[in-house]
Amino acid sequence: MTSKTLVSPTIQRKYKKSGKRVPIVDTSQARSNIEVLRMCLQELNWKERTTSSFTDSDIYWHSGTFHEGNRNFGLTSARVNKFPGMIS
């Protein structure tokens, strides 16, 4: 049973009026928290990328442990939602 959450009109207008680039979040590693993450992305009006890509995403979302070196993030200015070695 899923309920559809309406996106706030203020948030929808935020990116349209400002002309700012909408952040892209790589959710290919999100796994267990993907449903909550998708609701948040929808509410913020951000874009989701479900395939892993090193150059297109602004944020890489990991649900499990993130180890430094398991991806080459040095090539991009993207951010990761965890610190290296952090568990949940």
Phi, psi and omega in degrees: 000107182250135176254139181274121179269131179280139179276133181301132179300329178296317180292320179299319182285336186307310183280327181294316183282323185285337182074009179287152177288135180280129179297146177247128183248124177278112182256016184295340179250012186286327178043257191292333181255024184295322182295315179294318179299317179297322177297319179294317179298320179295316180296322180277349183065038177264162181266148178249137174242118184268349177254143182291128179213133184279338188250343187267338189262151176264330180226135175252119184259121179246135177268334181257200180290137177251123178250134179299131179100349179283352171212153181266083181277352180295341181280345183234170175261016182291161179246157177243144184283003181222158172272151179304133180084355182289135178249123182044000000 
